[in-house]
Amino acid sequence: MRTTQQLSITLPNDIANMVKTKVSVGEYASESEVIRDGLRVLLARDRAVETWLNNQVGLAYDALKADPSRAVTPDQVRARLAAEHAKAQ
């Protein structure tokens, strides 16, 4: 049983040229390798975002829902950022 599948894709000219360039300069052995590597990076990014959402955003949301007094207003956020920016200069 095959572990690969052949697909036909259409790319914008600039991206197709970039793929071909990566092969022609020897960074990759084939166009398929370029596309596979790009998809691996995309999957890794998706996993990182999902982990961040679950481990940080979800926990912060749960904490805020449990204790709404922890909330800050947009004006408070802007004031904190302005103060940090002023300290940095």
Residue pairs with C-beta under 8 A, 6 or more apart in sequence:
9 35
11 19
19 31
19 34
19 35
20 31
22 28
22 34
23 29
23 30
23 31
23 33
23 34
27 34
28 34
28 37
63 70
64 70
64 71
72 80
